C-alpha cells in the first residue's frame, strides 16, 4: 500500500550556512554541507512515508539519515548499533515484530539502505516522527511513539535552560540511540551549535586530547561517567573551554553533585543535574546550576513548558511523580497497528516515588516497581539499599521468586549485610542471599543493571561455568563473557571487556586460561588484552575432517600421527609452566634434592610479566592503583598470617619478617632465617612503589602514551642503581634486597610490552646483560636466562598431558608452596630429600586449596542471628 505524504517536515538544522555543524575525524562539516547531504538522502528515502529502521551511531552518515527521515516525514525507528549477539538479536526481534520498510545499516564505506519494499504496508499517524525502544539492547520490544512536537519542544526547552548559542560545542559522550545522547544532538542543532562526533570513551586519554583540541564547551554524562571522571582523575583534563556539564540517566550521589558544583565554581563552569525518561522525549526537570550545591539530591524544577505534580494519598507527602508537557509521548507501540494511533497519553506517570520539597525542588525517593513480595511482605528494594548504606555497606538489590538478592563488593560484609537486612525487614535470613562482586554492572547507557545481577546470581547458584556443549561447538562471545562473569566475579562484564580490563590477575589467570582453552583451543599470547568478542571471532574452529577421496592413506596416517602427538603433548602457556618449574626448583634445591638454583629470580621476572599484563592494563589510573594495592594485599595478607602464626608457635621468625619489612631493619649482612621470604618482600614493596608512582597523574599519563619506552627507562634505572650499589656481581644479601633485584621484576614488565621481534631481541639482550655476572655462578645465571628467553620467545610449551594438571596446580599454588615449604622440608632434608620436596609441594597445594575454600565460605556463609529493630520499608 502506498501512502502520500500529509505530514509536514521537521527541520532541526538552524545554523548559518558557514557555521560548523559537526567536527569529525576527517574534518569539519558546515551546516550548508550537512543540509545538502540531508537533501540527497531525502531523495534516496523517497516521497512515500515509510518506516526506517536506523542503526544509530555517533557518525555523520547515521545522523544524516536520521535528519533526512525527519525532514521527509518518515517515522524513524532508532536501534543500537553493534555486531554482538545481543544487539543483532534485538534488531532482528524489532524487525520481525514491527516490519520496517527500509533498514539502514552503516559500514566503513557509508550507509547501506536495505529497501524491504518500495512503499509501506503500514498506516501512520500524521504526528508520528520517531520510535524508540525503552529497554536498551536486550529488553522486550515495546516502542515509545514520539511526535515532531515532542522532539522540537524538548530540544528547544533544553537549549533554553542551558542557554545554548552557536558558540557552543558538545561531544558525543553518549550513544545516539539513547534519548539523553539524542537530546544533546537535537538541542545543539536547533541552536546552530556544533558537535564533535566521537566514539571514544571518556576513560580514554585520547578523548581529552580531542576535547582540548576542538575546544568543547559542554560535557554530558550519566552517574557512571562522573564516577569514571573522578576515579581516573580526568577532571584534571577538563578543557578550559568547558562552559557547563550536564548529568542525567540516574541518581548521582548528593556528595558527588556538590563536588562537581564546587569544582565548577573554582574552574568557571556550571553543573546541571537533569531528570527525564524516554517517554518524555528526554528531559522533564533540571536543577539550575546556581542551586546545584543547595539542591543536591533533588531533580530540580520542571523544564520550560512542563509541569510536575505528586499523586499522593491524602495526608502523604510521597507519591507517584506525574509530568505534563508538550514533550510527553504520543503513547506506546506494541504492534505495527499502533503506528496509526494518535495521542493516547496526555500525562506521564513516571513510576517514580517523589516528594515536593519546601525549597520548591522535586526529589525522587524510590521506584514503584522496585517493590517485591518476600514471604508475603512488600519490600522496597531501594530502601534495603539505603538501610545497608546506613550500616556502611554499599549494596545493590534485586529479587528472584521470594528471595531477596543482595550484592556487595566487600566480602567481609556478607554476614552483616544478611543479618542487618533480615533484622530490619523482619524476614528470615535464609530468604536473603548475599553475593560478592568486583563491580556493580551497568547498562550501555550507564544505568544500574539489575538483570545482569540476577543472571550472575543464577550462574553462581548453579556453579555454572560456561563450557562447550560438544567438541565441535563454536564458542560465542556471550559464552566467554559469562565465563569472565563467573570466574572474575564481574556481573558487569560485557563482550567488549577483556580479562585484564576486568581486573584479572596472575592468581585467576591460570584457571581462566584453562577454561578458555576448553572453549577456544589454543590462545594467543595477548589473550588477556583481547575482548570476549575478539576472542570468539578469532577462535580456532574444530579440526577439519580429511576427505578420503582427496587425501592419500599416507597423508592420513601422517595427520593422525601428528594429531595423536599433539593430543599427548598439549601446549600450555609459558608463564604457567615457568611458575610451576620455578617453584619446583626452589623447593627441590632447598630440600637438597637437586642443586639447580635461580628459580626465585626467574619467578620474580614472571611476576613482573604478569603484573604488566594485568595490574598495569590500560584502564583508569585510579583503577590501576587499586589493582596494584589489591595484588600486594593478596600476597601480604596470607604471608603475614602464616609467618605470624609460625612465629607465635615456634618463635622461628621475628615481627619484622611477619610484616615483610625485614629488609628495612639493619642487620649483620649475613643470611639467616629472617631472609627466607625475601622474594615476597621484593614483590610486595615493588607493587607498593608502583602504586605510589602511578598516583602521580603525569607519570601515569606518560606510561600510557609510551607503554614500551617507559618500562625500558625504568629497567635501565633499576639496572644502573644495582650496578652503582653492588657492581656486576652481587654478594650475600645483596642478591635478595628489593632495590637490587628490582631489575628482574621490571624486566618482566619490559617483556610483556615487547610486541614485535625487534623489541623481543632488545629484551633478550637486556636479560643477558643484566643476569650474566649477577650471581657469580654461570649455572645459576644460565637457569635464569634460559627461563627468561623462553618467556620472551616461546608463547606456549608442549607438555605431557599427564603433567598438565600438576603444572596447573603448582602454578596456581606457588605462593602458598613458597610460604609453607620452609617448615616442611627440614625434617626430611637429610634422610629423604625427595619426600621433603614432594611433601612441601603437596602441603602447599593443600594450603592454597584450603585458603580458597575458607575465602568462599566467608563469602557465602549464612548467619542465623537476628537483631530486633522495627521493620523498615515494608508496605501491606
N, C-alpha and C positions, 0 to 999 in steps of 0.2 A: 504494500500500500504506500503510495506517495503522498506526502504531506507538504502543502505550501508553507510559506514562512510568515506566519502572522506575528511572530514575536519580534519586538524591536531589539536592536543590537545593544550590547553593553560594552562600552569602551572604557578601559581603565587607564589608558595612556594619556596623561595630562602634562607631560613635559614638553618644553620647547624643542624644536627640531634638532638644534645643535647640542643640546644638553646630553650628558651621558646617562643612558638608562642602565646598562649592565657593564661591569668590569669582568672580563673573562681571562682565561689563561692565554688566549691568542690576541688580546687587545680590547679596547673599549668599543661599545656598541651604542650609537646615539639613538635618541627617540625616533628620529626620521628613519634610520636604518631598520630599527625594530618594527616600525609601522609598516614599512614595505614588506618585510618578511611575514608579518601577520596577514597582510592583504593577499600575498601569494598563497599562504597556507589556507586562507579562507576559500580561495578558488578551488584548491585541491579537495577540501571537505565538501564542497558542493553547495547548492542553493536549497536543498531539501533538508528539513530538520532530521537529524539522525543522532542516535546515542553513540557518543565517542568515549571509549574506554581508554584512558591515558595513563601510562606509566610515568608518574610524576617525579622526576629527578631534578636536582638543582643545576640545571644546564639550560643553555639557550633554546635548543630545539623543543624540549617538552613544554617550556614556558610559552614559546611561540604558538604551539598547537593549542595550549590552554587559552591563550588570549584570542586566537582565531576562532575557536569554538564559541567563546562568549560573544564575540562580535557577530558571528554568523547565526547565533540563536540556537546552536546545537547543545543540548544538555551533555555535560561532560562528567564522566564518572572517573574520579581520581583513585588510582590504586598505587600501592607501594611498588617501587622497582626492586630488582634483585633476582638472582637465578638460584637461590637456595630452595630447598624442597617446600618450606613453609610458604614462602612468597608465591611460588609457582602454583601450589595447591590452592591458595586463597584466590589468586587471579582466575584460575580455572573454575573454581566454585562460583565466583561472581559472574563469569562469562556464561556459565551453564544456566544460572538462575535468572539473569537479567538480560541475556541475549543482546549484546551490543551490536550496532550496525557497522561500526568501524573500531578497530583495535589499533592503537598507536604504540609501537614498540621502538625504543631508541637503541641504536647500536653505535659503534665508533664512527660510522660514516654519516650519521644523522637519523632522522625519523623514518620509520617504515610504516606506512598506512596500510594496514591489512583490511581491505574492504570486504565485509561479510556479504553485503547486499547493496545495490545502488540506491535504494530508498530506505524505508523503515517499516517494520510491522507494528511499531508502537504508536500510540496516541499520546501526545504530550500536552500538559497544561501550558497555557501561554506564558505563565510566570516561571516555569521550571528552567533553571540555568545550570545547576550543578548537583551532583550526587556524591556523597562522601560516606564511607564506611565508618561506623562509630567504634569498631572493635579491633583497630590496628590490622595486623597482617595474619592473625590466626583465629579471630573470633567468628561468630555466626554472621552470615551476610545480610545484615539489616542496614539500609541506607538512609541517610538524612537527606531530605529534599530541600534544596536552597534556591531562592529566587534571585533575580537580578537586584531587587531592592535589598535583600539580605546582604549580598556581597558589597554593594556600593555603600549602603548606610554604615555598615560596620567598619569598612575601610576609612570612610570619612570621619567617623567618630574617633577612631584610634588616632588618625592624623591630627585631629583637633586637640585631644588632650596631651598628645606628645609634642604638639607644636611643630609638625614636620614642615620643612621647606625644601626647595630644590637643592639647597646646600647640604642636605643630609645624605648619608650613605650608610647602608646596612650591609651585613654579611650574612650569607645563608648558613646560619649555625644550626638550623633545624630542618627536618625533611619537608619538602613541599606538600606531600600528601597529608601531613599533619596540620590541622586547622590553624595552629599557632604559627607554624612556619609559613603557611599560605597567607596569613593575615599580614605578616611582615612584608611580603612581596606586594600584596594589593595596596596596603596603606602607603607604601613608598611610591608606587606607580601613580596613584591618584594625586599625589603631592608633587609629582615631577621630580622626585628624588632619584637616587641611583642605588644599585645593589651589586655587591661583589659576589659573583657566583663561585662557590667552592664546595667541595665535598669533604674537605679536611676536618678532622676532629679538633675541638678546642684544646685537647691534650697534646696536639702536635705542634711542636715549636715552629714549624714552617707556617702554620696558620697565622701565628702572631707576627711573623715576618711580613706576610702578605697584608695583614691588617694595618701594620705601620706604614708599609709602602703605599697602600691605597688610601690611607687616612680615613678609615671608617669612623663614623660618628656615633654609632649605636651597636649594641650587642644584645641579643635575645637568648634567653636560656631557661631551661627547666631547673628544678631544685638540684638534680644530679649534676647539671652543668656547673652550677655555682660551687658545689662540693668539689668538683674537679679543679676549678679555678683556684680554690684555696689549698687543696691537697697538693697540687703541683706548683704552687706559688706563681701561677700565671697572672695573678692580679698585678704582679710587678711589671708585667709586659703589656698592660693596657696602654694603647697609644695615647699620646697627649691630645689627639683629635677627638677622643670619645666625649660626646655630649651627654648621653644618658645610657643606662642599662635597663632592660625590662626582664621581669621574671614572671612566668605563669606555668601552667601544666602541673600544678600540685602545690602542696603546702611547704613553704620554706620556713625553717625554724625562726621564731622571732629574734633570737640572738644573732642569727646569720643576717637577717634583714637589717638589724641595727648596725652590724659590722660593715655591710656594704653601703648603707646610707651614710655612715660616718666616713668611710673611705671616700665616698663621693664628695663629701664636704671638703675633705682635705685635698682631693685631686681635681676638683672642679667639674664633676659630672653629677647628674641626677639619677636616682634609683627608683624605678616604678615597679610595684608589685601589682599583678593583674590577675583577674579571675575570669574563667569562661568555660564554655563547653562547645562541642561541635554543633549541637542543636541550636546554639545562639550564633552560628557562623564563626565566632571566635570569642570575642570579649563581651562580658556583661558588667564588670566592675573593675575599678583600679584604685590604688592608693596614691594620691598626689605625692610627688617626690618630697615636697616640703613637710609632709606629715609622716613620711616613712618611718622615722625613728619613733615618734609618738604612737603611731597606729600599727606598729609591728605586731603581726599575728592576725590582723584583720584582712578582709578582701577589699575594704575601702567603700567607695560610693559607686552608684550606677554610672555607666558611661553616658556621654551626651545623647539624649533622646531615649534613654532607657529608664526603667523603674523597677525597684526591688521591694518585696514585701515578705513578711513572715507569716506563714499559715500555721498558727499555733492554737492549741486548745485554750479555752477560756482560763485566764489566770496564769498561763505558762508563758515564759519569755523565749522558749526554744521551740522551733517548729520548722516545717519544710520551707526552704528558700524558693520563692517564686519570682520569675522575671518576666517583664513585658517590654516590648520594644520592636522597632522595625526590623531588627536582625534575627528575630525568632523564626525558626524554620517553618516551612510550609507543613511539614509532617514527615512521617517515615514512609519508606517504600519497602515492602516485603516481597512484592511480586511486580512484574512489569506493568500489570494493570494499574498499579498505584501511580504511574507516571502521569496519568491523565487527571489525577485529583488536583483540586485547587487547595486552598488553605484549609487544613483540618486541625491546626493547632494555633491558638491565639495567645496563649501564655505558656511559659516553660516552667514546669515543675522540675526543679533541678535534681531532686533526690538527696540533696544535702540538707543536713540539720544546721540551722544557723540562729543567731540572735542579733538584734539591733542594739548596738551599744549606746551608752549615754553620750558619747562623743560624735554620734551620727554615723559611725562606721558599722558595716556589717561584718560579722565574724562567723565562719563555718566551724562547727564543733563536732561534727560526725557525719555519718552516711547512713541513710535509711536501710540500704541493702547490705549493710555491714552488721546486721543483727542476725544471729543464728540461734537455733534451738539446741541446747545441750542439756540432756536429762530433763526435758520439759521446760527449762528456763530459757528466757530470751536474753541472750548475752550480746552486748555491744563489743565487737572486736576492737574498735578504736579505743574504747575505754580500757580494755585489757592492756593495750599498748601503753596507754597513759599511766595506768597504775604501776606497771612494771618500770616505766621511766622514773616514777617517783621513788622506786626502790633502787634506782641507779642501774637498771638493766635495759639496754636498748634492745627492742624486740620488734618483730613483725608477727602478725597473727593471721590465721586462716582457719577453715573448718573442713572436716571430712566426716560425713554422717553425723553422729552425735559426739564426735571428739573434737576438742579444741586443739589446734596445732599452733605451737609457739616456736618461733625461730629466733635464735640469738647468735651472737658472734663470739661470745666468751664461754668456753666450756666450763669454767669454774662456777658459772651461774646457773647451771642446768637444774640442780636440785632446788635452789632458792626460787627460780622462776616458776617451777611447777608448784611448790608448796605455797608460795605467796599468791599466785593466781587462784589456786584451789581454795585457799582460805578466804580471800576477798570475794570470790564469786559464790562460795557455798556449794561447790560441786566436788565430787571425788577426785583425788589426784590421778586415778587411772583413766579419767576422762580427758586428761591433758597429756599430750605428747610433746616433748621439747626436743628440738633438733639444733645442732650447731652448724653454722655455715660460715664460709670465709667472707662472703659479701652478700648483701641483700639484692636480689635481682630487680631489674627494671626493664620496662618495655623499650622498644626502639625510640619512643618519644621521651624517655626518661622518667616515666611514671612507675610507681611500685607495681610489681608483677606477682600478685598472689598465686596466679595459676601455675607459674614455674615453681613456687614453693610447694604447692600441693603435689605436683608431679614429682618433685625431688623427694618429698616425704614418702610417697608411694614406692619409689625405687629403693629408698633406704629400708623401708619396712620389709620389702621383698628381697633385700640384699641383691638387687638386680644390677649386675654389671654387664653392659651390652656385649654380646658375642655374636659371631656369625652363626646363623641358624644351620648352615651346611657349608661344606668346604668350598663349594662353587659360588656362594653368595657374595655379591659385591657390597662392601661396606659403604654406607651412606654417611654424609656429613652429620646428619642427625644422630646416628649411632655413635660417632666419635664424640660429638658434643655431649651426649648423655654419659659417655664414659668419663669425660672430664668432670661432669657434674657430680658423679658419684665418688670417684676416687680422689678428687680435689676438694670436695665439699663446696662446690660452686654452683648453686642452682641458677645463678645469673649467667652461666656460660651460654654463649651463642656459637653459631657455626663459623663466625668470623674471629673467634678468640683462639689464642694459642696456649699451649701448655705453660710456657714461660710467662706470658701475659697474665694468666690466671693465678700466678703465684706458685706454680710447681717448682719443686726444688730437688736436690740430689737425694733426699730421703724418699720422695714419692716417685722419683724418676724411673727407677728400675721396674716397679710394679706397673706403672702406666705404659712404659715401653713394651713390656711383655704382653700386656693386654692389646696394645695397638698392633703388635706383630701378629697376634692371633687373628685380628680383623683384616690387616692390610698386607701382611707379608713383610718383606724387607723394608726398613725405614731409612729415609735419607739422613745424612749426618745432621742437618739443621732442622730435624722434625720438631724440636721444642719451639722453634720460632715460626712454624707453619700453622696456619689456621686449620680448623676441622674441615672447612670447605676445601682448602687446597690439598690437604692430605687425602681426602676422599677422591678428588678428581685425578690425583696422580698415583693412586693405589695400584699395586700390582694386581692384575686380574688372575683368575685361575689358570693354571698351566695349560697351554694349548694341547689339544689331543692330536696325536700324529695320525695322518691319513695313510692307511695301509697301501693304498694304490699309488701314493706319491713318494713314500719313504721306503727305502730298501730295508731288508732284515738287518743288515749290519748297522745301518744308521739307527734303527730302532733299538738294537741291543746296546749301542753306544749311548743313546739318550737314556735308556733305562739304567745303565751303569752310573751315569752322571747323576741321575735323579736319586738313586739309592745312596750315592756318596754324599749328596747334599742333604738328604734326609738324616743320614747318620752323623753328619758334621754341620749342624745349622750354624748360621752366623749370629754372633752375639756382639752387641755394641762394645767397642774397645774400652770406654771408660768403666763399664761394669766389670769387664774381665780384669782390668788393671787394679780396680779396687779389691776384687777378690784375691788376685795374685799377691798384691802388696800386703794385705793383712795376713796371708798365709806365710809370706816371707818374714814378716815382723815376728809373728808368734813362733814360727819354727826356729828362727835364729835365737830368740830369747830363751827358748827351751833347750838350746844346744842340739837340736835335731839336725840342723843344717848351718852353714856359715855363709849365707848369701845376704849381705847387708845392702841397704839402700831403699828398702821398701817404704819406710816412713817418709823420706823426702820425695819419692815418687808419688806417694799418696797425697802429699801436700800439693804437688803440681796438678793432680787430678781434681783435688778440691778447688783449686783456683779456676780450672777449666769449667767445672760445674757452676761455680759462683758466677762467672761471667755469663754463662748461658741462662741462668735462672734469676738470681737475685739482681743482676745488673741488666736485665732485659730492658728494652726501651719503653718504659712506662713512666707515668708521672713521677717526678723527682721524689716527692714525699713517700710514694709507694715503694720506691727502691730502698729508701732509708728504712722504712718499716720492715721490708723483707730481710734486709741485712741484719737488723736487730733481732728479728724473729729467728733467723738461722743461727745467729750467735747464741740465742737462748736455747735453741734445740740441742746445741752441744753442751752449753754451760749448765743447764738445769740437771740433766741426768748425770753429768760428770760430778757436779757438786754434791748431789745426793749420794752417789756411790762412794766417792772418795771420802766424803764426810762420815758416812756410815762405817767404812773400813777404819777410818781414823779413830772413831769412838770405840769401836770394838777391839781393835788391835794396837792402837797407838802408833801405827806404822807411818802415818802422814801428819803433817802439821796443817794448821789452818790456812797458811799461805798456799799450800798445794790444793786444798779443797776449794779455795776461791780462785784458783788459776792465776795467782799473782806471784808465783814463786820466782819468776824472772825479774821481778821488781825489787826483791829483797836481797841485800848484799850477802854474799857467801864466800866460801874459800876458793871458788873457781873449780872445784872438783865434782865429778859425777857422784850423785847419791840418789836414794830412793825418791827424794822430793822432785827430781827431774824426770821421773818416768812419764809424766803427762805433758812434756814439752810440746808435743805435736798439737794437743788440744789448745794449749795456751797460745801457740802461734796462730792457729786458725781463728780462735775467738777474738783475740786482740786485733788481728788484721781486719776482720769483719767490722769491729767497732771503729777502727780507724777509717775504713772506707765509708762507713755511715756518717761519721763526723765530716769527712771530706765532701760528701755529696749533699750535706746540709747547706753548703756554700753554693748558692744558685749559679754564679758564673762558672764554677768548676763543673757543676752538673751539666750545664748547657754546653760547655766546651767538650766534654766527653761524648755527648750525644752527636755533636757535629763532626767529631773526629774519632769514631769508635775504634779505629786501628792505631792511629798515631798516639792517642792518649795513653793506652796501656804500654806501648813501646817506650814512651818517655818515662812512665812510672817504673818500668822494668830497668831502664838504664840508670835511673836514680837509685833504685834498690841495689843493683849490682855495684855501682860506684860507691855507695855507702859501705857495702860489705868489703870491697877492696880497701877502702880507706881505714876501716876498723881492724880487719884481720889479715889483709893481704890476700894472696891467691889461696893459700891453704889455711883452713880453719882448724884450730886445735881445741881439744877438750870440749868445754861447754859452748865454745864459740859456734859449734855446729848446730846448736839447738835453741839459741835465743831468737825471739821473734824478729828482731831487726836484722840478724844475719841470715835468716832463712826466708825472709820476705821475698827474695828474688824468685824462689821456686814456686811460690803461690802465684805471684804476678806473672810468671812465665806461662802458667796455665791460662790466665786471662788473655795473654797475647795469642796463645794457640787458638783459643775459642774465636778470636776475631780474625784469624788468618783464613780468609775466604777464597784465596786463589793460590796458584802454585808458587809465585814469587814470594808471597808472604809466608808460605809454609817453609820455603827454603830459608828465608830470613829467620823464622822461628827456630828452625833446626840448627842454624849456625849459633843463634843465641844460646840454645840449650847446651851445645857442646862447649862454647866459650865459658859459660857460667859454671858448668859442672866439673869439667876437667881440672884437677888440682885441688878442688874444694876439700876433699877428704884425705888427700894424700894416699889414696888406696885405689889403684886402677880398676880392680874388680868391682868395688862398690860403685865407683863412678860409671862403670860400664852398665851396671844394672839400671841406674837412674837414666842414663842417656838412652839406652835401648827402649825403656818404657816410654819415655817422653817422645822419642821418634815414632814409636808405634801409635801414640796418641795423635801425633800430627798427621801421619801419612796413611794409617790404616783405619778405615771407618768402622769395620766390623771384623771380628776374628772368628775363623772356623773353630768350633769347639765340639768335642764328642758329645752327642746328645745325652749320654748318661751323666755328664758333668754339668749340664746346663742348670738343673735345679740347684746343685751345690753352688755354682757361680752366683746364681740369683740370691740365694740365702746369705752367702758370705759377703757379697757386695752390700746388701741391704743392712746387714747386722754389723758392718765393720766397726762402727763407733763403739758398740757395746762389747764386741770382742776385744777391742783395744783397751777398754776400761777394765774389763774383768780378768783378762788373762794374767795380769801381774800377781794375782793371788791364787791362781790355779796351777800354773806350770811348775813353780818352785818345788812342790812336793815330789814331782817326778823327774826333775831336771837331771838328776844323777842316775837314777835306776832305770827309768823308762821315758826318755825324752819324746818318743813317738806318742806315748799315751798322754803325756803332758800337753803336747801340741794338739792332738785330737780333742782332748777334754776341754782345753781352752777355747777351741773353735765352737764346740758343741754348747758349752755353757754360755758363751757369748751370744750365740743364736737364740738360746732359750731365754736369756735375759732380755734380748731385743723383742722377742715374741711376747713375753710377759709384760713388758713395758707398754706395748701396743694394746694388749688386752685390757690392762688397767686404764689406759687412756680412753679406750672406747667405753669401758664400763662406767667411767666417771661421766662421760657424755650422755649416757642413756640410762643411768641408774634411776630407779624410781624411789621416791621417798614417801612414806605413809603418814608423816606428821602433818597435822592440820592446826592452824592457829585461828583463834576465834576473833574475827573482826566483822563488822556489819557488811553484808553482801553489797557489792558495788556493780553498777552498770547492768542491772537485771530489770527487765520490764515484763509485766504479765501480759 
